[in-house]
Every structure is written in C-alpha cells, then in structure tokens.
Amino acid sequence: MSRSGQGAQRLTIGVDGMHCAGCATSAQRALARVPRVDEATVDFASGRATVVGHGLDEASLESAIRGAGFVPSRVEPNRATDEDPFLALVESEQRVRRERSRRAERWRTGALVGLAIWIPLEVMHWTVPGAHLGAHAAPWPAWVAFAGATVAMIVAGGAFFSSAWRAARHGASNMDTLVSVGVLAAYGLSLWNLLGPTREGTAAPLYFAEATALIAIISLGHWIETRGSARATRDVESLLWLQPRHAERVAADGSTQTIPMREVASSMVVRVRPGGIVPVDGKVLAGTCSVDESAFTGEPLPVRRGPGESVRAGTLALDGALDIEVTASGASSALAQVARLVQEALATQAPIQRHADAACRIFVPLVLAVAGVTFFGWWMVASLDVATVNAVTVLVISCPCALGIATPLAMAVGISQASRRGIIVRRARAMERVAVATTVIFDKTGTLTEGRPRLSRVEAVAGASTEDEALALAAAAESRSEHPIGRAIVDATVRRRLHIPASDSFIAEAGMGVTARVDGGIVRVRRDTDASARLELDGALVARFWFTDDPRPSAAAAIDALRARGLGIAMLTGDRRASALEVAAKVGIAPGEVLADESPASKVQAVGKLGGTRAIMVGDGLNDAAALAASGAGLSMGSATALAEAGADATLLHDDPRAIADFYDLSRRTLSCVRQNLVFAFLYNGAAIPLAAFGLLAENGPMIAAAAMGLSDLCVVGNALRLRWILARGRKTSSSCTPSPVSKGAIA
C-alpha cells in the first residue's frame, strides 16, 4: 500500500482475483461503502485500487475487498520490514503480471474445454438425426449433449457464475450477470426439454450445444482480450528492470567489489564501466562519459557527464567509466519514484471513464429488463423455446465488456508511453484535460528561462550602504532560501568573495520574498516595482537588485509548436513587467499575452480567466503549486526533484519545453482512442439489441451474439494495441523534443 498527498489520505491496494471489468466495478462499490472513504477507484488492467479519504482503516478496506470475493495485496514496500524495498516494488509489478497470467490461463482453459466440447456437439447436431431434440427422439445424442454441456458449465463457466454471484451478493449486477443468466437460461430450458414430457407428441429442441458455445466463444474472447491488455500495459515493469540488481563498489584503496543493490548506501562510491547501466542516482566524482538517458527522459541524444554532474539510475554509460558518489538508490531513486507514480496513475480514473462506468451501471439492469420484455413478448406470440432463445441472444449480445475496458486500456497505454518519454502522469485526468485544452500558460523563471538568474546590477541607496555591504546583507537573508533569486544573490556574493553574516529567524513568503534577523536587525528581500528585488533593513530601503535570466534555447520553438496546434499562449509571472516583456520578446510571446507582477493568489485568479479547466499551467514546481492545481492540467517542469511536488498532474523530467507539444499530441491520440473504443462499444450494443429482441438472428442468435460480443472486445483491445504501436513508433523514430503537429480534431 502507498500513501500520497496532503490532508486527504490516499492508499493504493492490489486487488487479486479479478477477471473482467465487472469484477473491478464490484470491488470499487465495496470499497466506496467503507466508512471515511471519499473516493474509490479500481483499475482492472493494473489490478490496483486507489482509495482517498480521511482516517482510512486499512483492515476495513482489506475486509471490503475480501467481502467482494477478491484478495487484497500490498503494492508498495514497507521500508521498515522489507530487506530490499526496490525488489519489493519490482515484485509488486510482477505480482500484477502473474495475476494477469493466471487470468489468461483460466480463460484459455475455459476456451479450450468449451471448444473441445462444443465442436463435437455441433458436428453431431448436423450429422445425427434428431440430435438437437429431446431424449424421446434421440436418446444417446441428447444425453451426450447434456453430459458435455454440464462439464463445460462446471469447468469453463465457473468464472462467469462466481463473478455474477459476487455482484448479486452486493445487490448489483455486472457484465457476467448477463452472460450467466443467458447461459443458465439456455441450459435450464434444455434440461427441462430433456427430462420433461413431449409436447403434443413431439420432442422439444435442446440448446446444450448453444450454451456450450456461449461459454467457449466468450472465454476465447476474454483470453485474447487479457493477452492484449497485458501487452498494452507492460511498460512499468520494463521501466523497473532498467535498474541493475548489483553495483560495483569502489573501496578507499581503489579496489572494487560487486555487491547486491540492497547493500548500497548513500555516500558510497560505485563504478560504472563502458556499456554498463548506472545503478544509482549520484554525482560523478571521476571520469567522463556519454550517457544515454532516453529510457528515462525520452531524450534521444546522449549527453556528456563529468565530475560534479548528476546521473540517474537506469541510464546507460556508452563510452567511458564513471565513479559515482551515491545520493539515492533502490526504492529512493528517481527511477523507482517514476515507476511508483506510473503505478499510481494507472489506478486513477479519467472523467470520461467515470461516465462510462455510470453508463455500465445503468446499462446492465436495462438490458435485463429488455430481455425480460423480449422473453414474455415472444412467449405470448410464439413459444417458450423461441422466447428463451431470443432473450438469451439479447443478454449475450448486450454484454458491455468492451464498454468496461474501452477507457482504462487506452489510458494505460497513454500513461505508460508518456513515462517512456520522460513525462510522468500522476493522474489519468491529465491526459483528458491536456487533450481538450485551448490555452497553455507558462511561468517564466525556470520554465521558459534557464532558471538560473544572474545578478546584473546593484544600486545602493545613497548614504545607506555600499553595494558590497548591501549584497552581503541580502545574501545573509537569502542563505537558506531555495528560490532562484536567492541563490543568485548568494552566488554573486561568493564570487565577489564577500563575508556573509550569520542569520536566524528565517521566514519565506511565497511570491513575496524572505525575512531574516541579521546582526540584530530585521532584513527583508522583497519584490520591487522598479527592479527585480529590493533590500530593506528595519523597514528602510537599502538597495535594489536587477537580474537577468536567459531563455531556454528551445523555448521559442516550443511556443511556435504549440501555436501550430491551435493553442493560445500566455505568460504568468511574479516578476516585474519589464523583465517579463524582455523574455517574452525573445521567445515569441506578445505583450498582450504577458501577465506580470502576480502574487500566488492572483495567479490562481488569472488561471481562471485564461481558461480554467481548459488551460494547461506549466511551472517549475516551486512557487506555482496553487496555480498548477487551479488549472485543468498542471505540469511541473525542470528535474526529477519535481516528482515530490503534489500540485502537478504531470511532471516533465527534462528541461525542454518542446515536450509539452509532444504530451499534447500523445494525449489527443489517447483520448481519440478512448472515444473510438466507446463508439465501438455503444454502437455495437445499440445496433445489436434490436436485432436480438425482434428475433432477426433466428435460432442461431446466441452463437452469433457470442461471436459478435467477442469481436467487439477484440476491436477495443486491437485499437489500444494500435495506439501503443503508433506511440512507440513515434518515440523511436523522432525526438520527443521535436514533435510533429497533430491538427485539431485529428484521429490517431
């Protein structure tokens, strides 16, 4: 289990034993009824439940999952008890894979058993006179059909019946309810006709072969669906396996020793040889090497890393050896954080999925009602046999299996493929909201600019102090600050070799500045209307500071790429307007698109005016949390440290803003796939139900319905795999930082 977020508690729980989207719905309803649960989602594809609430009791949640007929399991390692937390994280992903394999094996067994029984029964039906009639007409074929169908019901049909029973115990119905009622109706009518008296001297027809065919064909469809789902969502485990299981430790005397990753600790020195995978996050102490970071960030070109520079676990050393001081390893590495965030994102739901789930909850009872009307209507105008066949056809052909997997499967593909591009999606809703966005709002510092301001000018107030004295005083106040302006002041002071006095009582006010006590006086570094910042001592103005911050080399190209996609652009910054306009002119943003001198509170209001839920807010994850949360989709950008920021819906692990256009394209393709899947599912059911209800599929209706239902599942799974192929091909053949435009309304 894992916790995240602030205020509300968030738990992620593995749910084993699910075999269809209907199972996920049953587990989700059971969790939603647990006290203090505000929201519960269960994702069938990943086998995980995400629960949000206050004061959640893990035992109660586990009990609810067991009560729904499933088995709860731990997703995230317990660092206090697990010998190797990272391997425990890998094991959680392997558990999902094993559960999928077991599920696929169950459906495969059901399909093979069903087909092995149905095919001979179907051959006998067409070759043995009277084989499709009751025992009064052909005794031995009728009893053979009964025996075969009974075996199929027990061996291959158990999964359907148990799922339907679990749902019924909670006063609900699901997709397997329709299949179970249909199969049992065909089997029950056949058993009645087999054992009952003849009707007006004529043996009644049997539907044992049809009942067996339903189980066989639907099981075959689910088997293919499960295998396709596994292929579409297997990227998280491959991401985890980028990290080696062992590291080469360098001792103080220069000797090396290979040790398991669980023995690697911070401040150790490890060596990576040419062609080796970096096993840890760390700082290069010795050596220079080209490092392939494409698997982690999506950047296709290697980057040179040397002494003093950082490297991350999962990257590949190409042409040199590196000695690396460990800063994080195993479950603490950025690679593990990425995998964990992707796992959690796969367990969340996009708004469009909630609509589909709501439709499913209404759809199943509605179909049962339509089947009931069909049964009684045909019984009145025809016969019990005709009524049963047509009602069974309605039940089977209406099963919304495709509707249940239409959204989560496509979203899982999009989220997984985004992670391979260095775009870490925290919440599935980000994919949908980015896809429908009309405006992209950029913070300035650290987003469109390098985020490394340089002091360009100091102006001391006459009679107050010298420039050096003012700079040293400001550096004392900013010495504990993480803001880029504060770091620039400290760096400039160090370059001038000035003494920085000690300070205490440090207070940082987001968007306003800092306050500290220095040598008994109250020193404030504040925003200024005429300069970048101002220095005050005991309330009196001492000096003003001006800074320059160069735009990122690719910022102008990123703006052009987004405009080419029809998106509006805006800059929202707390910096003074003159500085903002200077940067805007360099990156291609018009003065009318610049909002400067904004406080954190006014940024929230500005986001609402610029588009609200139809706006993408891009910030550096430091001072933009409120604005990120107020937008439709908040993107934090800059480095792996941004993974810790809770306000963003997605995080870009590299510094190139052109990746935003790539994320927009990927999101649009994913949402297009979702919509196509939903169209497949709804149109299929909308067209098929009248055909079945009016008896237009005749006596072979149940088998036709089973085949058609399986075909709809295959359409959805195949479309998701097509999306995965398109996105994977795009990632391999072009840089994520030089995306190709996708026009508005394009369908992937």
C-alpha positions in Angstrom: 0.0 0.0 0.0 1.1 3.5 -0.6 0.2 6.9 0.7 0.4 10.2 -1.0 -1.0 13.7 -1.0 -1.7 16.1 1.8 -4.7 16.4 4.0 -6.7 13.6 2.5 -5.2 10.1 2.8 -4.5 8.1 -0.3 -4.0 4.3 -0.3 -3.1 2.1 -3.2 -4.1 -1.6 -2.7 -3.5 -4.6 -5.0 -6.7 -6.5 -5.9 -6.1 -10.1 -6.9 -8.7 -12.4 -8.4 -10.4 -10.0 -10.8 -11.1 -11.5 -14.3 -13.2 -8.8 -16.0 -14.1 -5.1 -15.8 -17.2 -6.1 -14.0 -15.1 -7.5 -11.2 -13.4 -4.2 -10.9 -16.8 -2.4 -10.6 -17.8 -4.8 -7.8 -14.7 -4.2 -5.8 -15.0 -0.5 -6.3 -18.5 -0.4 -5.0 -17.5 -2.5 -1.9 -14.6 0.0 -1.2 -16.9 3.0 -1.7 -19.1 1.8 1.1 -16.3 1.6 3.7 -16.7 4.5 6.3 -14.5 7.6 5.7 -13.8 6.7 2.1 -14.4 9.8 -0.1 -13.5 8.2 -3.4 -12.5 4.7 -4.6 -11.4 3.5 -8.0 -10.4 0.1 -9.1 -8.5 -0.4 -12.3 -8.9 -3.9 -13.9 -5.9 -3.5 -16.3 -3.4 -2.8 -13.5 -5.1 -4.8 -10.7 -4.9 -1.9 -8.3 -7.4 0.0 -6.2 -6.9 3.7 -5.2 -8.8 4.9 -2.1 -9.0 8.5 -1.0 -10.4 9.6 2.4 -9.7 10.7 5.9 -8.7 8.4 8.7 -8.8 5.3 6.5 -8.6 1.9 8.2 -6.5 -0.5 6.1 -8.0 -3.5 7.8 -11.6 -2.3 6.9 -10.5 -1.8 3.2 -9.0 -5.2 3.0 -12.1 -6.7 4.6 -14.3 -5.0 2.0 -12.1 -6.4 -0.8 -12.4 -9.9 0.6 -16.1 -9.5 1.1 -16.4 -8.7 -2.6 -14.7 -12.0 -3.3 -11.2 -10.8 -4.1 -7.8 -10.9 -2.4 -6.1 -7.7 -1.2 -2.3 -7.4 -1.5 0.4 -4.8 -0.8 1.5 -2.6 -3.7 4.4 -0.5 -2.2 7.2 -1.9 0.0 7.3 -1.4 3.7 10.8 0.0 4.3 10.8 -1.0 7.9 10.4 -4.6 7.2 11.4 -5.3 3.6 15.1 -6.4 3.1 15.2 -4.8 -0.3 12.4 -2.2 -0.9 13.2 -1.8 -4.6 13.0 -5.5 -5.2 9.7 -5.5 -3.3 8.5 -2.8 -5.7 9.5 -4.9 -8.6 7.7 -7.9 -7.0 4.5 -5.9 -6.8 4.7 -5.3 -10.5 5.5 -9.0 -11.1 2.5 -9.9 -8.9 0.3 -8.0 -11.4 1.9 -9.8 -14.3 1.4 -13.2 -12.5 -2.2 -12.4 -11.8 -2.8 -11.5 -15.5 -1.1 -14.8 -16.5 -3.4 -16.7 -14.1 -6.4 -14.9 -15.5 -5.3 -15.6 -19.1 -4.7 -19.2 -18.2 -8.2 -19.5 -16.7 -9.8 -18.1 -19.9 -7.6 -20.2 -22.1 -8.6 -23.4 -20.2 -12.3 -22.4 -20.4 -12.0 -21.7 -24.1 -10.2 -24.9 -24.9 -12.6 -27.0 -22.8 -15.6 -25.3 -24.2 -14.4 -25.6 -27.8 -13.4 -29.2 -27.3 -17.0 -30.0 -26.2 -18.9 -27.6 -28.5 -17.4 -28.6 -31.8 -18.3 -32.3 -31.5 -21.7 -31.4 -30.3 -22.2 -29.1 -33.2 -21.0 -31.8 -35.6 -23.4 -34.2 -34.0 -26.2 -31.7 -34.3 -25.8 -31.6 -38.1 -25.0 -35.2 -38.8 -27.0 -37.3 -36.3 -30.8 -37.3 -37.0 -32.7 -35.8 -34.0 -29.6 -34.9 -32.1 -30.9 -31.5 -31.3 -34.2 -32.8 -29.9 -35.1 -34.3 -26.6 -34.3 -37.8 -25.4 -37.7 -39.0 -26.8 -36.4 -38.6 -30.3 -32.7 -39.5 -30.0 -31.8 -40.8 -26.5 -28.0 -41.2 -26.7 -27.2 -37.9 -28.5 -29.3 -36.0 -26.1 -27.6 -37.5 -23.1 -24.2 -36.9 -24.6 -25.1 -33.3 -25.2 -26.3 -33.0 -21.6 -23.1 -34.5 -20.2 -20.8 -32.3 -22.4 -22.7 -29.1 -21.6 -22.6 -29.9 -17.9 -18.9 -30.4 -17.9 -18.5 -27.1 -19.8 -20.7 -25.3 -17.3 -18.6 -26.6 -14.4 -15.1 -26.2 -15.8 -15.4 -23.3 -18.2 -18.5 -21.4 -16.8 -17.4 -21.2 -13.2 -15.7 -17.9 -13.6 -18.8 -16.2 -15.0 -21.1 -17.6 -12.4 -18.8 -16.7 -9.4 -18.4 -13.2 -10.7 -22.2 -12.8 -11.2 -22.8 -14.2 -7.7 -20.4 -11.8 -6.1 -22.1 -8.9 -7.7 -25.6 -10.2 -6.7 -24.5 -10.6 -3.0 -23.9 -6.8 -3.0 -27.2 -6.0 -4.7 -25.5 -5.3 -8.0 -25.1 -6.7 -11.5 -22.3 -6.8 -13.9 -21.3 -8.0 -17.4 -21.0 -11.6 -16.2 -24.6 -11.3 -14.9 -25.8 -11.1 -18.5 -23.7 -14.0 -19.6 -24.6 -16.2 -16.6 -28.3 -15.6 -17.0 -28.2 -16.2 -20.7 -26.2 -19.5 -20.4 -28.2 -20.8 -17.5 -31.4 -20.0 -19.3 -30.3 -22.0 -22.4 -29.0 -24.8 -20.2 -32.1 -24.8 -18.0 -34.6 -24.9 -20.9 -32.6 -27.7 -22.5 -32.7 -29.7 -19.2 -36.5 -29.2 -19.0 -37.0 -30.3 -22.5 -34.7 -33.3 -22.0 -36.4 -34.5 -18.8 -39.9 -33.2 -19.4 -42.8 -34.7 -21.3 -43.1 -34.4 -25.1 -45.2 -31.5 -26.4 -48.1 -32.7 -28.5 -46.2 -35.9 -29.2 -43.1 -34.1 -30.5 -39.7 -33.9 -28.7 -38.7 -30.4 -27.7 -35.4 -28.9 -29.0 -32.3 -28.8 -26.9 -29.8 -25.9 -26.6 -26.9 -27.7 -24.8 -24.6 -27.0 -27.8 -25.6 -23.3 -27.8 -25.0 -23.0 -24.1 -21.6 -24.6 -24.5 -20.8 -22.4 -27.5 -21.6 -19.2 -25.5 -19.1 -20.2 -22.8 -16.5 -21.3 -25.3 -16.6 -18.3 -27.6 -16.9 -15.7 -24.8 -14.0 -17.3 -22.9 -11.9 -17.3 -26.1 -12.7 -13.6 -26.5 -11.7 -12.8 -22.9 -8.5 -14.8 -23.3 -7.4 -12.8 -26.3 -8.5 -9.6 -24.5 -6.4 -10.4 -21.4 -3.3 -11.2 -23.5 -3.8 -7.9 -25.4 -4.3 -5.9 -22.2 -1.1 -7.3 -20.8 0.8 -6.3 -23.9 -0.7 -2.8 -23.8 0.3 -2.2 -20.1 3.6 -3.9 -19.7 5.8 -0.8 -19.7 6.0 -0.2 -15.9 7.8 -3.5 -15.3 10.3 -2.8 -18.1 10.9 0.6 -16.6 11.7 -1.1 -13.2 14.1 -3.5 -14.8 16.3 -0.7 -16.1 18.0 -0.7 -12.7 20.6 -3.4 -12.3 20.4 -5.9 -9.4 24.1 -5.4 -8.4 26.6 -2.5 -8.2 30.4 -2.3 -8.3 31.5 -0.6 -5.1 34.8 1.3 -5.0 36.8 1.0 -1.8 39.0 3.6 -0.3 42.1 1.8 -1.6 40.7 1.8 -5.1 39.7 -1.9 -5.2 36.2 -2.9 -6.3 33.7 -5.4 -5.1 30.3 -6.4 -6.6 27.5 -6.1 -4.1 23.7 -6.5 -4.2 21.7 -3.3 -4.6 20.2 -3.7 -1.1 23.7 -3.1 0.4 24.3 0.1 -1.5 24.0 3.2 0.8 24.3 6.9 0.4 27.9 8.4 0.1 29.2 5.1 -1.2 31.2 5.2 -4.4 30.2 2.9 -7.2 31.9 2.4 -10.6 30.1 2.1 -13.9 32.1 0.7 -16.8 31.6 1.4 -20.5 28.3 -0.2 -21.7 27.0 -0.6 -18.1 23.8 0.7 -16.7 24.0 3.3 -13.9 22.6 1.6 -10.8 22.1 4.6 -8.6 21.3 8.3 -8.5 24.5 10.2 -7.8 27.2 12.7 -8.5 30.1 11.9 -10.8 33.4 12.0 -8.9 35.8 10.8 -11.7 35.6 10.0 -15.4 33.8 11.4 -18.4 31.2 9.6 -20.4 28.4 9.9 -22.9 25.2 8.8 -21.1 22.1 7.6 -22.9 19.2 8.9 -20.9 16.5 8.1 -23.5 14.8 5.3 -21.5 14.4 7.7 -18.6 13.8 11.1 -20.1 12.9 10.3 -23.7 15.9 12.4 -24.9 17.3 10.5 -28.0 20.8 12.0 -28.0 23.4 11.0 -25.4 24.7 13.7 -23.0 28.2 14.1 -21.7 28.6 13.7 -18.0 31.7 14.5 -16.0 32.9 15.3 -12.5 30.4 17.3 -10.4 27.4 16.4 -12.7 24.5 14.2 -11.7 23.5 10.9 -13.2 20.4 8.8 -12.6 19.7 5.1 -12.2 18.6 3.3 -15.3 20.7 5.4 -17.7 23.4 3.8 -19.9 27.1 4.7 -19.9 28.2 4.4 -23.5 31.9 5.2 -24.0 33.6 5.7 -20.6 33.8 4.7 -17.0 32.4 6.8 -14.2 33.0 6.7 -10.4 29.7 7.9 -8.8 29.0 9.0 -5.3 25.6 7.6 -4.3 22.9 10.1 -3.4 19.9 7.7 -3.8 19.4 4.1 -4.7 16.8 1.4 -4.8 13.3 2.5 -3.9 14.6 6.0 -3.2 16.0 6.6 -6.7 14.2 8.8 -9.2 13.7 5.7 -11.4 11.8 3.9 -8.6 9.7 7.1 -8.0 8.8 7.2 -11.6 7.7 3.6 -11.6 5.7 4.1 -8.4 4.0 7.3 -9.8 3.1 5.5 -13.0 1.6 2.6 -11.0 -0.5 5.0 -9.0 -1.6 6.9 -12.1 -2.8 3.6 -13.8 -5.1 3.1 -10.8 -6.8 6.5 -11.2 -9.7 7.3 -13.5 -10.2 9.9 -16.1 -13.6 11.8 -16.0 -14.6 10.1 -19.3 -14.1 6.7 -17.6 -16.4 7.6 -14.8 -19.1 8.5 -17.3 -18.6 5.1 -19.0 -18.8 3.3 -15.6 -22.0 5.2 -14.8 -23.4 4.1 -18.2 -22.5 0.4 -17.3 -24.3 0.6 -14.0 -27.5 1.7 -15.8 -26.9 -0.5 -18.9 -26.9 -3.9 -17.2 -30.3 -3.6 -15.4 -31.7 -2.0 -18.5 -30.6 -5.0 -20.6 -32.1 -7.4 -18.1 -35.4 -5.5 -18.4 -35.3 -5.6 -22.2 -34.5 -9.4 -22.1 -37.5 -9.9 -19.8 -39.8 -8.0 -22.1 -38.4 -9.9 -25.1 -39.0 -13.2 -23.3 -42.6 -12.6 -22.3 -43.4 -10.9 -25.6 -42.2 -13.9 -27.7 -43.7 -16.4 -25.3 -47.1 -14.8 -25.9 -46.8 -14.7 -29.7 -44.7 -17.8 -30.3 -43.4 -20.4 -27.9 -41.3 -20.9 -24.8 -38.3 -22.1 -26.9 -38.4 -19.1 -29.2 -38.8 -16.7 -26.3 -35.8 -18.2 -24.4 -33.6 -18.1 -27.5 -34.3 -14.5 -28.3 -34.0 -13.4 -24.6 -30.7 -15.3 -24.3 -29.5 -13.6 -27.5 -30.4 -10.2 -26.0 -28.5 -10.9 -22.8 -25.4 -12.1 -24.5 -25.2 -9.6 -27.4 -25.7 -6.7 -24.9 -22.9 -7.6 -22.6 -20.9 -4.4 -22.2 -17.5 -6.0 -21.8 -16.0 -3.7 -24.4 -17.5 -0.7 -22.7 -15.8 -1.6 -19.4 -12.3 -1.8 -20.9 -12.6 0.9 -23.5 -11.3 3.8 -21.4 -8.8 2.2 -18.9 -7.0 0.2 -21.5 -6.3 3.2 -23.8 -5.4 5.4 -20.8 -3.0 2.8 -19.5 -1.3 2.8 -22.9 -1.0 6.6 -23.0 0.3 6.9 -19.4 2.8 4.1 -19.9 4.1 5.5 -23.2 4.3 9.0 -21.7 6.6 7.7 -19.0 9.0 6.4 -21.7 9.2 10.0 -22.9 10.1 11.4 -19.5 6.6 12.6 -18.9 5.3 11.3 -15.7 1.5 11.4 -15.4 0.2 11.5 -11.9 -3.5 11.4 -12.6 -5.3 9.9 -15.6 -7.5 13.0 -15.8 -4.4 14.9 -17.0 -4.5 13.0 -20.3 -8.1 14.0 -21.0 -7.7 17.6 -19.9 -4.5 18.2 -21.8 -6.2 16.8 -24.9 -9.1 19.3 -24.8 -7.0 22.3 -23.6 -7.3 25.6 -25.5 -4.5 27.6 -23.7 -1.0 26.9 -22.4 0.1 29.2 -19.5 3.8 29.4 -18.8 5.5 30.5 -15.7 8.7 32.4 -16.6 11.5 31.6 -14.3 12.7 28.0 -14.6 10.2 27.2 -17.3 10.7 29.5 -20.3 14.1 30.6 -18.9 17.0 28.6 -17.6 16.0 29.3 -14.0 19.5 30.5 -13.1 19.2 34.3 -12.7 22.4 36.2 -12.7 22.9 39.4 -10.8 23.5 42.2 -13.3 23.2 45.4 -11.2 23.2 46.5 -7.6 22.0 50.1 -6.7 22.7 51.1 -3.1 20.6 53.9 -1.7 22.8 57.0 -1.1 24.0 57.2 2.4 22.7 53.7 3.4 25.5 51.3 2.5 27.9 50.3 -0.2 27.0 47.8 -3.0 29.1 45.1 -1.4 27.6 45.7 2.1 24.1 45.6 0.6 24.9 42.4 -1.3 26.4 40.7 1.8 23.3 41.6 3.9 20.9 40.3 1.3 23.0 37.1 1.0 22.7 36.6 4.7 18.9 36.8 4.5 18.7 34.5 1.4 21.3 31.9 2.6 18.5 29.4 3.5 16.3 30.2 0.5 15.7 27.8 -2.4 14.4 30.5 -4.7 16.4 31.1 -7.9 16.8 34.8 -7.0 18.1 33.9 -3.5 20.6 31.5 -5.0 21.7 34.2 -7.5 22.3 36.7 -4.7 24.4 34.2 -2.7 26.4 33.1 -5.8 27.2 36.7 -6.6 28.3 37.3 -3.1 30.6 34.3 -3.1 32.1 35.3 -6.5 33.0 38.7 -5.0 34.5 36.9 -2.0 32.4 38.8 0.5 31.8 37.7 4.0 28.2 36.6 4.6 27.0 37.3 8.1 25.1 34.7 10.1 21.3 34.9 10.2 18.4 33.4 12.0 14.6 33.6 12.3 14.3 32.9 8.5 10.8 33.2 7.0 9.9 32.7 3.3 6.7 34.1 2.0 5.7 32.6 -1.3 5.7 35.2 -4.1 6.7 38.0 -1.8 10.3 37.4 -0.5 12.2 36.5 2.6 12.8 37.9 6.1 15.6 37.1 8.5 17.4 38.5 11.5 21.0 39.5 10.8 23.2 41.1 13.5 20.1 42.1 15.5 18.4 43.8 12.6 15.4 42.7 10.5 16.4 42.2 6.9 13.9 41.8 4.1 14.4 41.0 0.5 11.2 41.8 -1.3 9.6 42.2 -4.8 10.1 45.6 -6.2 8.1 47.5 -8.8 11.1 49.2 -10.3 13.7 46.5 -10.0 13.9 42.7 -9.7 14.2 42.9 -5.9 14.7 45.4 -3.1 16.6 45.1 0.2 15.2 46.6 3.4 16.8 46.9 6.9 14.5 47.5 9.8 11.9 48.8 7.3 14.2 51.2 5.5 15.1 50.8 1.8 18.8 49.9 1.5 19.3 48.8 -2.1 17.8 47.5 -5.3 18.9 44.5 -7.4 18.5 43.7 -11.1 18.9 40.2 -12.5 19.0 38.6 -16.0 17.8 35.1 -16.8 18.4 33.7 -20.3 15.5 32.0 -22.1 15.9 28.3 -22.7 17.3 27.6 -26.2 14.2 25.7 -27.2 11.6 28.0 -25.7 10.8 29.9 -28.9 10.4 26.6 -30.8 8.1 25.3 -28.1 5.9 28.3 -28.4 5.8 28.0 -32.2 4.9 24.3 -31.9 2.0 25.0 -29.6 0.7 27.8 -31.7 0.8 25.5 -34.7 -1.6 23.2 -32.9 -4.1 26.0 -32.4 -3.3 26.6 -28.7 -3.3 30.0 -27.1 -0.2 31.1 -25.2 0.2 33.2 -22.0 3.0 34.0 -19.6 2.1 34.3 -15.9 4.9 35.5 -13.6 5.5 37.2 -10.4 8.5 39.1 -11.8 8.2 42.7 -12.8 6.7 43.5 -16.2 9.8 44.9 -17.8 11.8 41.7 -17.2 8.8 39.6 -18.3 8.4 41.5 -21.5 12.1 41.2 -22.3 11.9 37.4 -22.1 8.5 37.3 -23.9 10.0 39.2 -26.9 12.8 36.6 -27.1 10.5 33.6 -27.1 7.7 34.9 -29.3 5.0 35.9 -26.8 3.2 39.1 -27.5 3.0 41.8 -24.8 -0.8 41.3 -24.5 -0.2 37.7 -23.6 2.0 38.6 -20.6 0.7 38.9 -17.0 3.4 40.1 -14.6 3.8 41.2 -11.0 1.4 38.5 -10.0 1.2 37.1 -6.5 0.4 33.3 -5.9 -3.2 34.3 -5.0 -3.6 36.5 -8.1 -2.1 33.7 -10.3 -5.0 31.5 -9.3 -7.5 34.1 -10.4 -5.6 34.7 -13.6 -5.6 31.0 -14.5 -9.4 31.0 -14.1 -9.7 34.0 -16.5 -7.3 32.5 -19.1 -9.3 29.2 -19.4 -9.6 27.4 -16.1 -10.2 23.8 -16.7 -9.4 24.3 -20.4 -5.9 25.6 -19.6 -2.6 23.9 -19.1 -0.4 25.6 -16.5 3.3 24.9 -16.8 5.5 25.8 -13.8 8.8 24.8 -12.2 7.0 23.2 -9.2 8.4 25.6 -6.6 6.1 28.6 -6.3 3.3 27.6 -8.7 1.5 24.9 -6.7 -1.7 26.9 -6.3 -1.8 27.9 -10.0 -1.0 24.3 -11.1 -3.9 23.0 -9.0 -6.3 25.7 -10.3 -5.7 24.8 -14.0 -7.3 22.0 -15.9 -3.9 20.2 -16.0 -0.8 21.3 -14.1 2.6 20.4 -15.5 5.7 20.8 -13.4 9.0 21.0 -15.3 12.6 21.0 -14.6 14.1 18.0 -12.9 13.4 14.8 -11.0 13.0 16.7 -7.8 9.7 18.0 -9.2 8.4 14.4 -8.6 7.9 15.4 -5.0 5.5 18.3 -5.9 1.9 17.3 -5.3 0.2 20.1 -7.1 1.0 19.0 -10.6 -1.0 16.5 -12.6 2.1 15.5 -14.6 5.9 16.1 -14.4 8.4 16.6 -17.2 11.7 15.0 -16.2 13.7 17.1 -18.7 14.2 20.8 -19.3 12.9 21.1 -22.8 9.5 22.8 -23.1 9.0 21.3 -26.6 8.0 18.2 -24.7 4.7 19.9 -23.9 3.7 19.8 -27.5 4.6 16.1 -27.5 2.5 15.5 -24.4 -0.4 17.3 -26.1 -0.1 15.1 -29.2 0.1 12.0 -27.1 -2.9 13.0 -25.0 -5.0 13.8 -28.1 -4.2 10.4 -29.6 -5.1 8.7 -26.4 -8.4 10.5 -26.0 -9.2 9.8 -29.6 -8.6 6.1 -29.0 -10.9 6.2 -25.9 -13.6 7.9 -27.9 -13.2 5.4 -30.8 -13.5 2.5 -28.3 -16.6 4.0 -26.7 -18.2 4.4 -30.1 -17.4 0.8 -30.9 -19.0 -0.4 -27.7 -22.1 1.9 -27.8 -22.9 1.5 -31.5 -22.4 -2.2 -31.3 -24.8 -2.6 -28.4 -27.2 0.0 -29.8 -27.5 -1.8 -33.1 -27.4 -5.4 -31.8 -30.1 -5.2 -29.2 -33.0 -4.5 -31.6 -31.8 -7.3 -33.9 -31.8 -9.8 -31.0 -35.1 -8.5 -29.4 -37.0 -8.8 -32.7 -35.7 -12.3 -33.4 -33.9 -11.3 -36.5 -30.9 -13.5 -35.6 -33.1 -16.6 -35.6 -32.3 -19.9 -33.7 -28.5 -19.4 -34.1 -28.8 -16.0 -32.3 -27.0 -17.0 -29.1 -23.9 -18.2 -31.0 -23.9 -15.1 -33.3 -24.3 -13.0 -30.2 -21.3 -14.6 -28.5 -19.1 -14.2 -31.6 -20.2 -10.6 -32.0 -19.5 -9.8 -28.4 -16.1 -11.3 -28.7 -15.5 -9.2 -31.8 -16.3 -6.0 -30.0 -13.8 -6.9 -27.3 -11.2 -7.5 -30.0 -11.9 -4.2 -31.6 -11.3 -2.4 -28.3 -8.1 -4.3 -27.5 -6.8 -4.1 -31.0 -7.4 -0.3 -31.1 -5.4 0.1 -27.9 -2.6 -2.0 -29.2 -2.7 0.1 -32.4 -2.3 3.2 -30.2 0.6 1.6 -28.4 2.3 0.8 -31.7 1.8 4.3 -33.0 3.1 5.9 -29.9 6.1 3.5 -29.6 7.0 4.0 -33.2 6.8 7.8 -32.8 9.1 7.6 -29.7 11.7 5.5 -31.6 11.7 7.4 -34.9 11.7 11.0 -33.6 12.8 13.0 -30.6 10.2 13.8 -28.0 11.5 17.3 -28.1 10.8 17.8 -31.8 7.2 16.5 -32.0 5.2 16.6 -35.2 2.0 18.7 -35.2 -1.4 17.0 -34.8 -4.2 19.1 -36.2 -7.3 19.8 -34.1 -9.8 17.1 -34.5 -7.3 14.5 -35.8 -8.0 10.9 -35.1 -4.9 8.8 -34.3 
